[in-house]
């Protein structure tokens, strides 16, 4: 079951608990409601009577203790102490109502506590990053030779490959171009050697305001449909409001499978390229 499903189930369950709690308290309160009579409090009256009895009983004992006769005199037995059970105070219906109200108010608090706890746990599960196999983790974009064959056309033009799980456009770059580029020395190029171009993984997100960047094969670039920023196929800034080159991910090669691994947890930003490594536009624009 996905985290979002758990989140929804948690919210619905907690909501039902709260509704049940509120309805129960409301019904109980309705039963307890009664007119104010203005009579003396029965409990206070009984407490006074009990205190008087206790004084009478206890006073005799005290008198006996203080006025204890000499040992050779007869001692008259004093009254037995009051039975504590007989002194118990029964709660009036009004007092019982107060106790019930307290109970249900506390129940309501407990229900709210459960609700908040569920909400916190479900929210945490929803926001917790997936540590395996999703965006933000290393993604296998495919075999490097297969990627090159798919991307580089027979006439030398480029058709970038979009890898949805990595949110990336995979593009080739001749290794000789890298040292003079705006991303020289960064781990954003992999899979070159033997005269074959290396590969880069460009994040599909426009660095202006985050629109999805489509590729434009006729012009050999990425052109943003939102506000018109343009980048060449190496993700270098060409024009528009974008403040820098396209962001890209660190990449590496899996030696066992010769696959391109896109490290989507490592976003690398570079400033606008002063020297471009590929021509743009090479044909009509798409926007
Ligand atoms: S979001 Fe791409 S140019 Fe504004």
py3Dmol code that shows the C-alpha trace and the ligand (Angstrom):
import py3Dmol

protein = """\
ATOM      1  CA  UNK A   1       0.000   0.000   0.000  1.00  0.00           C
ATOM      2  CA  UNK A   2       1.460   3.343  -1.018  1.00  0.00           C
ATOM      3  CA  UNK A   3       2.216   6.143   1.425  1.00  0.00           C
ATOM      4  CA  UNK A   4      -0.437   8.395  -0.111  1.00  0.00           C
ATOM      5  CA  UNK A   5      -3.106   5.677   0.354  1.00  0.00           C
ATOM      6  CA  UNK A   6      -2.081   5.264   4.001  1.00  0.00           C
ATOM      7  CA  UNK A   7      -2.255   9.025   4.419  1.00  0.00           C
ATOM      8  CA  UNK A   8      -5.804   9.193   3.053  1.00  0.00           C
ATOM      9  CA  UNK A   9      -6.953   6.205   5.156  1.00  0.00           C
ATOM     10  CA  UNK A  10      -5.432   7.796   8.264  1.00  0.00           C
ATOM     11  CA  UNK A  11      -7.181  11.105   7.646  1.00  0.00           C
ATOM     12  CA  UNK A  12     -10.569   9.460   7.022  1.00  0.00           C
ATOM     13  CA  UNK A  13     -10.247   7.192  10.092  1.00  0.00           C
ATOM     14  CA  UNK A  14      -9.271  10.048  12.356  1.00  0.00           C
ATOM     15  CA  UNK A  15     -12.090  12.197  11.000  1.00  0.00           C
ATOM     16  CA  UNK A  16     -14.642   9.477  11.782  1.00  0.00           C
ATOM     17  CA  UNK A  17     -13.276   9.107  15.321  1.00  0.00           C
ATOM     18  CA  UNK A  18     -13.596  12.838  15.901  1.00  0.00           C
ATOM     19  CA  UNK A  19     -17.162  12.915  14.576  1.00  0.00           C
ATOM     20  CA  UNK A  20     -18.178   9.981  16.834  1.00  0.00           C
ATOM     21  CA  UNK A  21     -16.569  11.672  19.840  1.00  0.00           C
ATOM     22  CA  UNK A  22     -18.272  15.015  19.222  1.00  0.00           C
ATOM     23  CA  UNK A  23     -21.689  13.402  18.722  1.00  0.00           C
ATOM     24  CA  UNK A  24     -21.331  11.335  21.896  1.00  0.00           C
ATOM     25  CA  UNK A  25     -20.421  14.351  24.007  1.00  0.00           C
ATOM     26  CA  UNK A  26     -23.234  16.412  22.520  1.00  0.00           C
ATOM     27  CA  UNK A  27     -25.812  13.698  23.307  1.00  0.00           C
ATOM     28  CA  UNK A  28     -24.557  13.259  26.856  1.00  0.00           C
ATOM     29  CA  UNK A  29     -24.680  16.959  27.472  1.00  0.00           C
ATOM     30  CA  UNK A  30     -28.260  17.025  26.285  1.00  0.00           C
ATOM     31  CA  UNK A  31     -29.243  14.364  28.837  1.00  0.00           C
ATOM     32  CA  UNK A  32     -27.553  16.158  31.717  1.00  0.00           C
ATOM     33  CA  UNK A  33     -29.039  19.549  31.076  1.00  0.00           C
ATOM     34  CA  UNK A  34     -31.582  20.535  33.774  1.00  0.00           C
ATOM     35  CA  UNK A  35     -33.125  23.668  35.289  1.00  0.00           C
ATOM     36  CA  UNK A  36     -31.336  25.617  38.011  1.00  0.00           C
ATOM     37  CA  UNK A  37     -33.617  25.300  41.114  1.00  0.00           C
ATOM     38  CA  UNK A  38     -31.831  27.643  43.491  1.00  0.00           C
ATOM     39  CA  UNK A  39     -32.117  25.130  46.346  1.00  0.00           C
ATOM     40  CA  UNK A  40     -29.356  24.574  48.861  1.00  0.00           C
ATOM     41  CA  UNK A  41     -26.699  22.215  47.731  1.00  0.00           C
ATOM     42  CA  UNK A  42     -27.672  18.796  49.115  1.00  0.00           C
ATOM     43  CA  UNK A  43     -24.107  17.652  49.191  1.00  0.00           C
ATOM     44  CA  UNK A  44     -23.067  20.596  51.337  1.00  0.00           C
ATOM     45  CA  UNK A  45     -25.963  19.898  53.679  1.00  0.00           C
ATOM     46  CA  UNK A  46     -24.997  16.283  54.063  1.00  0.00           C
ATOM     47  CA  UNK A  47     -21.359  17.256  54.568  1.00  0.00           C
ATOM     48  CA  UNK A  48     -22.407  19.570  57.413  1.00  0.00           C
ATOM     49  CA  UNK A  49     -24.515  16.869  59.024  1.00  0.00           C
ATOM     50  CA  UNK A  50     -21.707  14.347  58.757  1.00  0.00           C
ATOM     51  CA  UNK A  51     -19.216  16.828  60.223  1.00  0.00           C
ATOM     52  CA  UNK A  52     -21.538  17.490  63.171  1.00  0.00           C
ATOM     53  CA  UNK A  53     -21.928  13.758  63.827  1.00  0.00           C
ATOM     54  CA  UNK A  54     -18.219  13.258  63.592  1.00  0.00           C
ATOM     55  CA  UNK A  55     -17.568  16.100  66.053  1.00  0.00           C
ATOM     56  CA  UNK A  56     -19.982  14.623  68.530  1.00  0.00           C
ATOM     57  CA  UNK A  57     -18.429  11.189  68.242  1.00  0.00           C
ATOM     58  CA  UNK A  58     -14.828  12.428  68.167  1.00  0.00           C
ATOM     59  CA  UNK A  59     -15.381  14.993  70.938  1.00  0.00           C
ATOM     60  CA  UNK A  60     -16.364  12.189  73.366  1.00  0.00           C
ATOM     61  CA  UNK A  61     -13.123  10.354  72.588  1.00  0.00           C
ATOM     62  CA  UNK A  62     -11.069  13.489  73.110  1.00  0.00           C
ATOM     63  CA  UNK A  63     -12.808  14.171  76.383  1.00  0.00           C
ATOM     64  CA  UNK A  64     -12.033  10.629  77.509  1.00  0.00           C
ATOM     65  CA  UNK A  65      -8.401  10.989  76.489  1.00  0.00           C
ATOM     66  CA  UNK A  66      -7.940  14.313  78.292  1.00  0.00           C
ATOM     67  CA  UNK A  67      -9.983  13.522  81.373  1.00  0.00           C
ATOM     68  CA  UNK A  68      -8.629   9.969  81.826  1.00  0.00           C
ATOM     69  CA  UNK A  69      -9.437   8.814  85.400  1.00  0.00           C
ATOM     70  CA  UNK A  70      -6.896   7.159  87.676  1.00  0.00           C
ATOM     71  CA  UNK A  71      -6.342   3.427  87.094  1.00  0.00           C
ATOM     72  CA  UNK A  72      -8.219   2.372  90.266  1.00  0.00           C
ATOM     73  CA  UNK A  73     -11.440   4.131  89.186  1.00  0.00           C
ATOM     74  CA  UNK A  74     -14.198   2.596  87.067  1.00  0.00           C
ATOM     75  CA  UNK A  75     -14.086   3.711  83.434  1.00  0.00           C
ATOM     76  CA  UNK A  76     -17.372   4.303  81.722  1.00  0.00           C
ATOM     77  CA  UNK A  77     -17.126   3.197  78.012  1.00  0.00           C
ATOM     78  CA  UNK A  78     -17.428   6.081  75.590  1.00  0.00           C
ATOM     79  CA  UNK A  79     -19.463   6.110  72.402  1.00  0.00           C
ATOM     80  CA  UNK A  80     -17.922   4.070  69.521  1.00  0.00           C
ATOM     81  CA  UNK A  81     -16.393   6.042  66.662  1.00  0.00           C
ATOM     82  CA  UNK A  82     -18.677   6.812  63.734  1.00  0.00           C
ATOM     83  CA  UNK A  83     -18.904   4.181  61.022  1.00  0.00           C
ATOM     84  CA  UNK A  84     -16.965   5.550  58.027  1.00  0.00           C
ATOM     85  CA  UNK A  85     -19.236   3.631  55.645  1.00  0.00           C
ATOM     86  CA  UNK A  86     -22.266   5.416  57.087  1.00  0.00           C
ATOM     87  CA  UNK A  87     -20.518   8.727  56.430  1.00  0.00           C
ATOM     88  CA  UNK A  88     -20.149   8.085  52.702  1.00  0.00           C
ATOM     89  CA  UNK A  89     -21.571  10.814  50.547  1.00  0.00           C
ATOM     90  CA  UNK A  90     -23.669   9.854  47.593  1.00  0.00           C
ATOM     91  CA  UNK A  91     -23.291  11.945  44.485  1.00  0.00           C
ATOM     92  CA  UNK A  92     -26.317  13.831  43.279  1.00  0.00           C
ATOM     93  CA  UNK A  93     -27.479  13.396  39.662  1.00  0.00           C
ATOM     94  CA  UNK A  94     -26.030  16.847  38.921  1.00  0.00           C
ATOM     95  CA  UNK A  95     -22.639  15.788  40.267  1.00  0.00           C
ATOM     96  CA  UNK A  96     -22.834  12.587  38.264  1.00  0.00           C
ATOM     97  CA  UNK A  97     -23.402  14.749  35.212  1.00  0.00           C
ATOM     98  CA  UNK A  98     -20.284  16.767  35.945  1.00  0.00           C
ATOM     99  CA  UNK A  99     -18.259  13.583  36.244  1.00  0.00           C
ATOM    100  CA  UNK A 100     -19.629  12.321  32.929  1.00  0.00           C
ATOM    101  CA  UNK A 101     -18.863  15.625  31.272  1.00  0.00           C
ATOM    102  CA  UNK A 102     -15.312  15.436  32.552  1.00  0.00           C
ATOM    103  CA  UNK A 103     -15.009  11.894  31.258  1.00  0.00           C
ATOM    104  CA  UNK A 104     -16.295  12.718  27.806  1.00  0.00           C
ATOM    105  CA  UNK A 105     -14.259  15.909  27.565  1.00  0.00           C
ATOM    106  CA  UNK A 106     -11.157  13.895  28.328  1.00  0.00           C
ATOM    107  CA  UNK A 107     -12.247  11.271  25.805  1.00  0.00           C
ATOM    108  CA  UNK A 108     -12.545  14.001  23.233  1.00  0.00           C
ATOM    109  CA  UNK A 109      -9.017  15.155  24.028  1.00  0.00           C
ATOM    110  CA  UNK A 110      -7.745  11.592  23.657  1.00  0.00           C
ATOM    111  CA  UNK A 111      -9.508  11.275  20.293  1.00  0.00           C
ATOM    112  CA  UNK A 112      -7.917  14.519  19.128  1.00  0.00           C
ATOM    113  CA  UNK A 113      -4.555  13.209  20.344  1.00  0.00           C
ATOM    114  CA  UNK A 114      -5.028  10.025  18.323  1.00  0.00           C
ATOM    115  CA  UNK A 115      -6.050  12.098  15.330  1.00  0.00           C
ATOM    116  CA  UNK A 116      -2.969  14.300  15.573  1.00  0.00           C
ATOM    117  CA  UNK A 117      -0.734  11.275  16.065  1.00  0.00           C
ATOM    118  CA  UNK A 118      -2.165   9.564  12.996  1.00  0.00           C
ATOM    119  CA  UNK A 119      -1.850  12.754  11.015  1.00  0.00           C
ATOM    120  CA  UNK A 120       1.790  13.161  12.023  1.00  0.00           C
ATOM    121  CA  UNK A 121       2.661   9.544  11.196  1.00  0.00           C
ATOM    122  CA  UNK A 122       0.822   9.589   7.864  1.00  0.00           C
ATOM    123  CA  UNK A 123       2.373  12.948   6.945  1.00  0.00           C
ATOM    124  CA  UNK A 124       5.823  11.668   7.782  1.00  0.00           C
ATOM    125  CA  UNK A 125       5.272   8.543   5.686  1.00  0.00           C
ATOM    126  CA  UNK A 126       4.023  10.712   2.827  1.00  0.00           C
ATOM    127  CA  UNK A 127       6.990  13.069   2.929  1.00  0.00           C
ATOM    128  CA  UNK A 128       9.659  10.501   3.720  1.00  0.00           C
ATOM    129  CA  UNK A 129      11.906  10.168   0.650  1.00  0.00           C
ATOM    130  CA  UNK A 130      11.869   6.847  -1.148  1.00  0.00           C
ATOM    131  CA  UNK A 131      15.322   5.482  -0.661  1.00  0.00           C
ATOM    132  CA  UNK A 132      15.072   2.830  -3.323  1.00  0.00           C
ATOM    133  CA  UNK A 133      14.360   3.020  -7.009  1.00  0.00           C
ATOM    134  CA  UNK A 134      12.766   6.461  -7.339  1.00  0.00           C
ATOM    135  CA  UNK A 135      13.726   9.953  -8.346  1.00  0.00           C
ATOM    136  CA  UNK A 136      16.434  11.136  -5.965  1.00  0.00           C
ATOM    137  CA  UNK A 137      18.297   7.842  -6.162  1.00  0.00           C
ATOM    138  CA  UNK A 138      20.694   6.446  -8.807  1.00  0.00           C
ATOM    139  CA  UNK A 139      18.702   5.555 -11.944  1.00  0.00           C
ATOM    140  CA  UNK A 140      19.904   3.228 -14.675  1.00  0.00           C
ATOM    141  CA  UNK A 141      19.248   5.066 -17.958  1.00  0.00           C
ATOM    142  CA  UNK A 142      20.274   2.098 -20.138  1.00  0.00           C
ATOM    143  CA  UNK A 143      23.230   0.669 -21.982  1.00  0.00           C
ATOM    144  CA  UNK A 144      25.586   3.384 -23.156  1.00  0.00           C
ATOM    145  CA  UNK A 145      26.045   1.990 -26.691  1.00  0.00           C
ATOM    146  CA  UNK A 146      22.273   1.603 -27.094  1.00  0.00           C
ATOM    147  CA  UNK A 147      21.713   5.152 -25.899  1.00  0.00           C
ATOM    148  CA  UNK A 148      24.253   6.557 -28.340  1.00  0.00           C
ATOM    149  CA  UNK A 149      22.748   4.596 -31.236  1.00  0.00           C
ATOM    150  CA  UNK A 150      19.276   5.882 -30.374  1.00  0.00           C
ATOM    151  CA  UNK A 151      20.283   9.515 -29.842  1.00  0.00           C
ATOM    152  CA  UNK A 152      22.841  10.184 -32.583  1.00  0.00           C
ATOM    153  CA  UNK A 153      21.220  10.059 -35.994  1.00  0.00           C
ATOM    154  CA  UNK A 154      22.901   8.941 -39.204  1.00  0.00           C
ATOM    155  CA  UNK A 155      23.092  12.556 -40.441  1.00  0.00           C
ATOM    156  CA  UNK A 156      24.853  13.608 -37.221  1.00  0.00           C
ATOM    157  CA  UNK A 157      21.846  15.383 -35.745  1.00  0.00           C
ATOM    158  CA  UNK A 158      20.752  14.687 -32.181  1.00  0.00           C
ATOM    159  CA  UNK A 159      17.413  13.436 -30.880  1.00  0.00           C
ATOM    160  CA  UNK A 160      17.743  13.532 -27.060  1.00  0.00           C
ATOM    161  CA  UNK A 161      16.336  10.534 -25.190  1.00  0.00           C
ATOM    162  CA  UNK A 162      13.991  11.309 -22.344  1.00  0.00           C
ATOM    163  CA  UNK A 163      14.293   9.022 -19.310  1.00  0.00           C
ATOM    164  CA  UNK A 164      11.132   9.646 -17.307  1.00  0.00           C
ATOM    165  CA  UNK A 165      12.256   7.910 -14.083  1.00  0.00           C
ATOM    166  CA  UNK A 166      15.314  10.181 -13.998  1.00  0.00           C
ATOM    167  CA  UNK A 167      13.396  13.257 -15.285  1.00  0.00           C
ATOM    168  CA  UNK A 168      16.327  13.676 -17.621  1.00  0.00           C
ATOM    169  CA  UNK A 169      17.185  14.325 -21.229  1.00  0.00           C
ATOM    170  CA  UNK A 170      20.202  12.226 -22.210  1.00  0.00           C
ATOM    171  CA  UNK A 171      22.441  14.023 -24.717  1.00  0.00           C
ATOM    172  CA  UNK A 172      25.880  13.254 -26.169  1.00  0.00           C
ATOM    173  CA  UNK A 173      28.918  15.511 -25.917  1.00  0.00           C
ATOM    174  CA  UNK A 174      32.364  15.010 -27.486  1.00  0.00           C
ATOM    175  CA  UNK A 175      34.847  14.651 -24.642  1.00  0.00           C
ATOM    176  CA  UNK A 176      37.195  17.161 -26.321  1.00  0.00           C
ATOM    177  CA  UNK A 177      34.578  19.871 -25.712  1.00  0.00           C
ATOM    178  CA  UNK A 178      34.406  19.375 -21.982  1.00  0.00           C
ATOM    179  CA  UNK A 179      37.634  21.067 -20.745  1.00  0.00           C
ATOM    180  CA  UNK A 180      36.599  24.429 -22.259  1.00  0.00           C
ATOM    181  CA  UNK A 181      32.978  24.185 -21.189  1.00  0.00           C
ATOM    182  CA  UNK A 182      31.169  25.779 -18.260  1.00  0.00           C
ATOM    183  CA  UNK A 183      30.900  22.374 -16.622  1.00  0.00           C
ATOM    184  CA  UNK A 184      34.549  21.327 -16.903  1.00  0.00           C
ATOM    185  CA  UNK A 185      35.796  19.301 -13.949  1.00  0.00           C
ATOM    186  CA  UNK A 186      32.304  18.387 -12.800  1.00  0.00           C
ATOM    187  CA  UNK A 187      31.052  14.774 -12.673  1.00  0.00           C
ATOM    188  CA  UNK A 188      28.392  15.407 -15.314  1.00  0.00           C
ATOM    189  CA  UNK A 189      29.968  13.581 -18.246  1.00  0.00           C
ATOM    190  CA  UNK A 190      30.456   9.804 -18.485  1.00  0.00           C
ATOM    191  CA  UNK A 191      30.714   6.967 -20.983  1.00  0.00           C
ATOM    192  CA  UNK A 192      33.209   8.445 -23.448  1.00  0.00           C
ATOM    193  CA  UNK A 193      36.459   6.917 -24.666  1.00  0.00           C
ATOM    194  CA  UNK A 194      37.547   5.175 -27.878  1.00  0.00           C
ATOM    195  CA  UNK A 195      36.570   8.267 -29.836  1.00  0.00           C
ATOM    196  CA  UNK A 196      32.908   7.877 -28.911  1.00  0.00           C
ATOM    197  CA  UNK A 197      31.034  10.821 -27.463  1.00  0.00           C
ATOM    198  CA  UNK A 198      30.276  10.811 -23.748  1.00  0.00           C
ATOM    199  CA  UNK A 199      26.783  11.316 -22.347  1.00  0.00           C
ATOM    200  CA  UNK A 200      25.163  13.886 -20.061  1.00  0.00           C
ATOM    201  CA  UNK A 201      21.824  13.859 -18.205  1.00  0.00           C
ATOM    202  CA  UNK A 202      20.044  17.229 -18.311  1.00  0.00           C
ATOM    203  CA  UNK A 203      17.216  17.855 -15.810  1.00  0.00           C
ATOM    204  CA  UNK A 204      13.994  18.474 -17.725  1.00  0.00           C
ATOM    205  CA  UNK A 205      13.125  21.414 -15.471  1.00  0.00           C
ATOM    206  CA  UNK A 206      13.571  24.963 -16.794  1.00  0.00           C
ATOM    207  CA  UNK A 207      15.793  26.907 -14.395  1.00  0.00           C
ATOM    208  CA  UNK A 208      13.647  30.022 -14.736  1.00  0.00           C
ATOM    209  CA  UNK A 209      10.403  28.945 -13.045  1.00  0.00           C
ATOM    210  CA  UNK A 210      10.469  25.179 -13.377  1.00  0.00           C
ATOM    211  CA  UNK A 211       8.388  24.451 -16.495  1.00  0.00           C
ATOM    212  CA  UNK A 212       9.025  21.161 -18.233  1.00  0.00           C
ATOM    213  CA  UNK A 213      11.490  21.688 -21.068  1.00  0.00           C
ATOM    214  CA  UNK A 214      10.720  19.944 -24.352  1.00  0.00           C
ATOM    215  CA  UNK A 215      13.458  19.278 -26.878  1.00  0.00           C
ATOM    216  CA  UNK A 216      13.305  20.958 -30.266  1.00  0.00           C
ATOM    217  CA  UNK A 217      14.989  18.752 -32.847  1.00  0.00           C
ATOM    218  CA  UNK A 218      14.733  21.242 -35.764  1.00  0.00           C
ATOM    219  CA  UNK A 219      16.681  23.925 -33.861  1.00  0.00           C
ATOM    220  CA  UNK A 220      18.734  21.341 -31.915  1.00  0.00           C
ATOM    221  CA  UNK A 221      17.941  22.844 -28.550  1.00  0.00           C
ATOM    222  CA  UNK A 222      15.574  22.972 -25.560  1.00  0.00           C
ATOM    223  CA  UNK A 223      12.981  25.742 -25.754  1.00  0.00           C
ATOM    224  CA  UNK A 224      10.744  26.631 -22.855  1.00  0.00           C
ATOM    225  CA  UNK A 225       7.077  27.143 -23.783  1.00  0.00           C
ATOM    226  CA  UNK A 226       6.388  29.196 -20.634  1.00  0.00           C
ATOM    227  CA  UNK A 227       8.551  32.301 -21.036  1.00  0.00           C
ATOM    228  CA  UNK A 228      10.778  31.472 -23.972  1.00  0.00           C
ATOM    229  CA  UNK A 229      14.119  30.570 -22.425  1.00  0.00           C
ATOM    230  CA  UNK A 230      16.332  28.701 -24.869  1.00  0.00           C
ATOM    231  CA  UNK A 231      19.236  26.357 -24.353  1.00  0.00           C
ATOM    232  CA  UNK A 232      21.334  24.371 -26.807  1.00  0.00           C
ATOM    233  CA  UNK A 233      21.524  20.588 -26.710  1.00  0.00           C
ATOM    234  CA  UNK A 234      24.315  20.714 -24.123  1.00  0.00           C
ATOM    235  CA  UNK A 235      21.963  22.670 -21.863  1.00  0.00           C
ATOM    236  CA  UNK A 236      23.935  25.908 -22.242  1.00  0.00           C
ATOM    237  CA  UNK A 237      21.958  29.122 -21.863  1.00  0.00           C
ATOM    238  CA  UNK A 238      21.207  30.880 -25.149  1.00  0.00           C
ATOM    239  CA  UNK A 239      18.458  33.439 -24.473  1.00  0.00           C
ATOM    240  CA  UNK A 240      15.412  34.302 -22.367  1.00  0.00           C
ATOM    241  CA  UNK A 241      14.874  34.920 -18.634  1.00  0.00           C
ATOM    242  CA  UNK A 242      16.673  31.761 -17.413  1.00  0.00           C
ATOM    243  CA  UNK A 243      19.445  32.780 -14.987  1.00  0.00           C
ATOM    244  CA  UNK A 244      21.879  29.939 -15.803  1.00  0.00           C
ATOM    245  CA  UNK A 245      22.476  26.838 -17.876  1.00  0.00           C
ATOM    246  CA  UNK A 246      20.078  23.934 -17.531  1.00  0.00           C
ATOM    247  CA  UNK A 247      20.723  21.967 -14.359  1.00  0.00           C
ATOM    248  CA  UNK A 248      22.186  18.514 -14.795  1.00  0.00           C
ATOM    249  CA  UNK A 249      22.787  15.405 -12.745  1.00  0.00           C
ATOM    250  CA  UNK A 250      26.021  13.691 -11.833  1.00  0.00           C
ATOM    251  CA  UNK A 251      26.486  10.552 -13.938  1.00  0.00           C
ATOM    252  CA  UNK A 252      28.669   7.462 -13.812  1.00  0.00           C
ATOM    253  CA  UNK A 253      29.084   4.195 -15.664  1.00  0.00           C
ATOM    254  CA  UNK A 254      28.132   0.816 -14.259  1.00  0.00           C
ATOM    255  CA  UNK A 255      31.174  -1.235 -15.333  1.00  0.00           C
ATOM    256  CA  UNK A 256      29.332  -4.557 -15.195  1.00  0.00           C
ATOM    257  CA  UNK A 257      26.527  -3.641 -17.570  1.00  0.00           C
ATOM    258  CA  UNK A 258      28.133  -0.636 -19.323  1.00  0.00           C
ATOM    259  CA  UNK A 259      25.076   1.350 -18.323  1.00  0.00           C
ATOM    260  CA  UNK A 260      24.704   5.062 -17.689  1.00  0.00           C
ATOM    261  CA  UNK A 261      23.749   5.689 -14.076  1.00  0.00           C
ATOM    262  CA  UNK A 262      22.072   9.036 -13.424  1.00  0.00           C
ATOM    263  CA  UNK A 263      22.569  10.164  -9.834  1.00  0.00           C
ATOM    264  CA  UNK A 264      19.342  12.112  -9.486  1.00  0.00           C
ATOM    265  CA  UNK A 265      20.187  12.996  -5.898  1.00  0.00           C
ATOM    266  CA  UNK A 266      23.069  15.199  -7.101  1.00  0.00           C
ATOM    267  CA  UNK A 267      21.836  18.230  -9.029  1.00  0.00           C
ATOM    268  CA  UNK A 268      24.657  20.303 -10.481  1.00  0.00           C
ATOM    269  CA  UNK A 269      24.159  23.960 -11.415  1.00  0.00           C
ATOM    270  CA  UNK A 270      26.422  25.922 -13.734  1.00  0.00           C
ATOM    271  CA  UNK A 271      26.449  29.570 -14.684  1.00  0.00           C
ATOM    272  CA  UNK A 272      25.626  30.849 -18.153  1.00  0.00           C
ATOM    273  CA  UNK A 273      28.168  29.505 -20.648  1.00  0.00           C
ATOM    274  CA  UNK A 274      30.529  32.132 -22.055  1.00  0.00           C
ATOM    275  CA  UNK A 275      31.863  29.732 -24.667  1.00  0.00           C
ATOM    276  CA  UNK A 276      29.285  27.458 -26.288  1.00  0.00           C
ATOM    277  CA  UNK A 277      30.191  23.868 -27.066  1.00  0.00           C
ATOM    278  CA  UNK A 278      27.514  23.302 -29.723  1.00  0.00           C
ATOM    279  CA  UNK A 279      25.831  25.512 -32.280  1.00  0.00           C
ATOM    280  CA  UNK A 280      22.294  26.791 -31.748  1.00  0.00           C
ATOM    281  CA  UNK A 281      19.952  27.237 -33.542  1.00  0.00           C
ATOM    282  CA  UNK A 282      20.599  24.815 -36.348  1.00  0.00           C
ATOM    283  CA  UNK A 283      17.118  25.162 -37.800  1.00  0.00           C
ATOM    284  CA  UNK A 284      13.681  26.674 -37.120  1.00  0.00           C
ATOM    285  CA  UNK A 285      12.572  27.198 -33.571  1.00  0.00           C
ATOM    286  CA  UNK A 286       9.651  25.270 -32.023  1.00  0.00           C
ATOM    287  CA  UNK A 287       8.123  28.143 -29.992  1.00  0.00           C
TER     288      UNK A 287
END
"""
ligand_1 = """\
4
LIG
S 9.880 28.653 -16.844
Fe 11.073 28.441 -18.603
S 11.372 30.432 -19.251
Fe 10.156 30.659 -17.520
"""
view = py3Dmol.view(width=600, height=400)
view.addModel(protein, "pdb")
view.setStyle({"model": 0}, {"cartoon": {"style": "trace"}})
view.addModel(ligand_1, "xyz")
view.setStyle({"model": 1}, {"stick": {}})
view.zoomTo()
view.show()
